[in-house]
Amino acid sequence: METSDPDDFMTLLLLLGHPRVDLRSVTITPGTPAQVGVVRWALRALGRDVPVGAHNLDHPKPCVSQWHYNAFGQIPESRDAEPGADLLLRTLDAETTLVTGAPLKNLGAALRRVDAEQRPFTLGQLVIQGGFAGEGVVPADKQLEKFRGLTTCPTFNLNGDPKSALLALAHPAIRVRRLVSKNVCHGVVYDPALHARVTAVKDRSAALALMWRGMEHYLDGRPGGKIFHDPLAACCAIDPTIASWAEVEVYRAKGEWGSRLSPGTGTHIIVDLDRERFVDVLLAT
């Protein structure tokens, strides 16, 4: 995860509190003391003890948006994190799912160690928030207007470390890959209507109560809402049947990402979403 906007923190709360999730670890990119402090604050608030990993504890910038402090108050920094690659290699296995909502620096470092050391390693499922499916993969009637007719598009999380992304997309140790890409997630917005539904159930879960608190503050300043990229990816990891998928080959061209239909790759990209079932998973207690 990263902490440049509310998405990743909301996803952390969702995964910590969801009845169908056993959260094994959290890794951060780049992994500054300010970021580690934010993650440790969430763990304490929900009474959880989950190991935390960082890519670079000595990164010179805090890399935390002001929203976190405005919504939740003063949060102290922390250096209580181990190397992210070490943590992933220790906690991932054939029965786990890794959800990424940031550049894949920690995963890339772990996979390079796997290859260099020829060590046994299997990841059951990788769910990436990022990528793009367009013309030729998504039916015309399902394409968002702003992406209509496009075959490639820039995507932040994959472009944050393209070499690690390409390594993960091709690595034989990963059994199943799912990309929750902008062709669908840009149509999923946490708006006042969704906030009203969270309001109705927030007292059932401490995690939902914190999510409500954070998004109440966000909507005060931005009443139009927030595109909910990473929580959508987490919900697709919890229950992939809330979405429709196409099996594809993912490629990069001139700094943009695309996909083409390709059976047998083990890589699936989202093409459509059952929005009501997404909300049901999001609000499960």
FIFI-911409 format. One line per field, with one value per residue (C-alpha): residue number from 1; residue in three letters; z, x, y. Coordinates in steps of 0.05 Angstrom, whole numbers. Example, Ala and Ser with C-alpha at 12.3 -4.5 7.8 and 13.67 -1.06 7.14 Angstrom:
<lumnus>
torro	c(1,2)
loba	c(ala,ser)
z	c(156,143)
x	c(246,273)
y	c(-90,-21)
</lumnus>
This chain:
<lumnus>
torro	c(1,2,3,4,5,6,7,8,9,10,11,12,13,14,15,16,17,18,19,20,21,22,23,24,25,26,27,28,29,30,31,32,33,34,35,36,37,38,39,40,41,42,43,44,45,46,47,48,49,50,51,52,53,54,55,56,57,58,59,60,61,62,63,64,65,66,67,68,69,70,71,72,73,74,75,76,77,78,79,80,81,82,83,84,85,86,87,88,89,90,91,92,93,94,95,96,97,98,99,100,101,102,103,104,105,106,107,108,109,110,111,112,113,114,115,116,117,118,119,120,121,122,123,124,125,126,127,128,129,130,131,132,133,134,135,136,137,138,139,140,141,142,143,144,145,146,147,148,149,150,151,152,153,154,155,156,157,158,159,160,161,162,163,164,165,166,167,168,169,170,171,172,173,174,175,176,177,178,179,180,181,182,183,184,185,186,187,188,189,190,191,192,193,194,195,196,197,198,199,200,201,202,203,204,205,206,207,208,209,210,211,212,213,214,215,216,217,218,219,220,221,222,223,224,225,226,227,228,229,230,231,232,233,234,235,236,237,238,239,240,241,242,243,244,245,246,247,248,249,250,251,252,253,254,255,256,257,258,259,260,261,262,263,264,265,266,267,268,269,270,271,272,273,274,275,276,277,278,279,280,281,282,283,284,285)
loba	c(met,glu,thr,ser,asp,pro,asp,asp,phe,met,thr,leu,leu,leu,leu,leu,gly,his,pro,arg,val,asp,leu,arg,ser,val,thr,ile,thr,pro,gly,thr,pro,ala,gln,val,gly,val,val,arg,trp,ala,leu,arg,ala,leu,gly,arg,asp,val,pro,val,gly,ala,his,asn,leu,asp,his,pro,lys,pro,cys,val,ser,gln,trp,his,tyr,asn,ala,phe,gly,gln,ile,pro,glu,ser,arg,asp,ala,glu,pro,gly,ala,asp,leu,leu,leu,arg,thr,leu,asp,ala,glu,thr,thr,leu,val,thr,gly,ala,pro,leu,lys,asn,leu,gly,ala,ala,leu,arg,arg,val,asp,ala,glu,gln,arg,pro,phe,thr,leu,gly,gln,leu,val,ile,gln,gly,gly,phe,ala,gly,glu,gly,val,val,pro,ala,asp,lys,gln,leu,glu,lys,phe,arg,gly,leu,thr,thr,cys,pro,thr,phe,asn,leu,asn,gly,asp,pro,lys,ser,ala,leu,leu,ala,leu,ala,his,pro,ala,ile,arg,val,arg,arg,leu,val,ser,lys,asn,val,cys,his,gly,val,val,tyr,asp,pro,ala,leu,his,ala,arg,val,thr,ala,val,lys,asp,arg,ser,ala,ala,leu,ala,leu,met,trp,arg,gly,met,glu,his,tyr,leu,asp,gly,arg,pro,gly,gly,lys,ile,phe,his,asp,pro,leu,ala,ala,cys,cys,ala,ile,asp,pro,thr,ile,ala,ser,trp,ala,glu,val,glu,val,tyr,arg,ala,lys,gly,glu,trp,gly,ser,arg,leu,ser,pro,gly,thr,gly,thr,his,ile,ile,val,asp,leu,asp,arg,glu,arg,phe,val,asp,val,leu,leu,ala,thr)
z	c(0,-3,31,-21,-16,25,-19,12,84,72,42,103,149,105,106,181,197,145,171,110,116,158,146,151,137,109,65,47,-11,-2,72,108,184,173,132,181,236,199,190,262,285,247,277,347,335,316,368,317,317,244,219,177,122,86,21,44,116,99,43,50,44,89,32,73,50,99,96,144,198,186,191,248,286,306,286,310,264,273,247,271,204,173,101,58,14,76,104,39,33,105,102,31,8,-38,6,10,-33,-41,-56,-83,-85,-98,-142,-136,-106,-47,-89,-143,-91,-63,-131,-150,-86,-104,-171,-146,-89,-126,-64,-64,-66,-87,-83,-90,-119,-135,-141,-171,-171,-238,-311,-368,-410,-469,-541,-560,-488,-459,-498,-527,-483,-420,-436,-394,-438,-422,-444,-503,-561,-525,-524,-476,-420,-366,-298,-236,-195,-252,-278,-208,-219,-289,-282,-219,-250,-312,-269,-227,-288,-317,-255,-252,-176,-178,-193,-209,-225,-226,-247,-223,-275,-287,-342,-285,-220,-248,-249,-175,-131,-56,-59,-11,-30,-11,51,73,68,109,160,169,188,217,289,273,261,289,220,185,238,222,148,159,199,145,88,127,130,56,33,74,27,-36,-38,-107,-77,-86,-138,-96,-133,-79,-36,-101,-112,-41,-50,-115,-77,-23,-74,-147,-168,-158,-224,-295,-319,-384,-388,-421,-435,-404,-441,-436,-496,-494,-420,-425,-407,-446,-450,-504,-499,-487,-457,-412,-383,-312,-315,-311,-318,-296,-350,-311,-240,-202,-161,-111,-95,-88,-36,0,6,25,83,108,184)
x	c(0,18,-13,-19,-95,-151,-157,-103,-120,-193,-171,-128,-188,-232,-183,-171,-245,-275,-304,-277,-205,-147,-96,-26,19,22,77,86,117,163,155,173,168,107,74,92,63,-3,-7,12,-42,-95,-71,-74,-142,-171,-132,-91,-19,1,73,91,143,174,212,254,250,301,261,270,197,138,93,30,-27,-53,-122,-98,-81,-141,-188,-156,-113,-40,-6,66,119,147,205,174,178,221,244,183,212,231,161,128,172,156,80,59,46,1,-60,-53,-76,-33,-71,-29,-53,15,76,100,169,164,137,189,245,217,211,282,306,266,301,371,368,328,284,217,160,87,35,-37,-66,-43,-95,-67,-103,-80,-75,-123,-171,-201,-223,-220,-227,-285,-350,-367,-429,-387,-332,-331,-339,-271,-236,-280,-241,-174,-130,-76,-74,-24,-35,-2,12,44,83,111,157,146,202,172,102,125,163,101,57,102,129,112,109,43,-15,-70,-66,-125,-121,-174,-162,-185,-234,-280,-254,-260,-335,-338,-344,-353,-406,-459,-506,-454,-436,-508,-505,-441,-475,-531,-483,-422,-439,-433,-358,-301,-268,-330,-336,-266,-280,-342,-302,-249,-298,-343,-284,-267,-338,-341,-289,-305,-379,-374,-340,-276,-261,-254,-198,-165,-225,-256,-193,-197,-270,-252,-198,-249,-301,-280,-351,-374,-340,-333,-263,-226,-163,-110,-38,-18,33,66,76,106,92,20,-11,-59,-85,-104,-147,-102,-129,-83,-42,-71,-79,-149,-171,-237,-287,-351,-378,-441,-444,-495,-455,-392,-428,-451,-379,-354,-403,-402,-397)
y	c(0,74,135,189,190,157,94,52,69,53,-13,-28,-16,-59,-118,-111,-114,-159,-225,-264,-239,-262,-207,-236,-175,-104,-77,-4,33,69,56,120,127,172,117,63,107,112,36,23,73,34,-32,-3,28,-40,-80,-119,-142,-152,-149,-89,-84,-25,-18,42,68,122,154,230,250,232,208,215,259,312,278,224,275,319,260,221,271,270,204,192,165,95,55,-10,-46,-101,-103,-112,-167,-207,-201,-223,-284,-302,-293,-310,-381,-422,-408,-333,-274,-212,-147,-90,-18,14,3,-69,-53,-100,-157,-146,-148,-212,-246,-226,-260,-322,-325,-308,-357,-410,-416,-451,-401,-401,-347,-370,-306,-236,-181,-117,-51,-26,-43,-28,-67,-32,-42,-115,-139,-98,-98,-29,-22,-33,17,81,142,172,107,91,61,61,-1,26,77,100,67,94,31,-8,52,64,4,-26,-78,-107,-106,-143,-193,-207,-214,-268,-303,-378,-378,-338,-384,-334,-259,-212,-139,-91,-38,32,13,-9,22,93,81,63,124,132,186,211,154,101,141,137,62,60,106,55,-1,33,16,-58,-55,-13,-16,10,64,88,84,126,177,184,190,238,285,273,288,352,381,341,326,296,235,194,141,78,41,0,-20,-47,-89,-115,-135,-171,-209,-228,-250,-251,-269,-197,-182,-208,-225,-237,-279,-237,-222,-155,-112,-44,3,72,81,57,-10,-53,-124,-173,-235,-296,-361,-400,-342,-346,-270,-243,-171,-141,-122,-111,-106,-124,-60,-84,-146,-103,-61,-124,-148,-79,-73,-145,-151)
</lumnus>
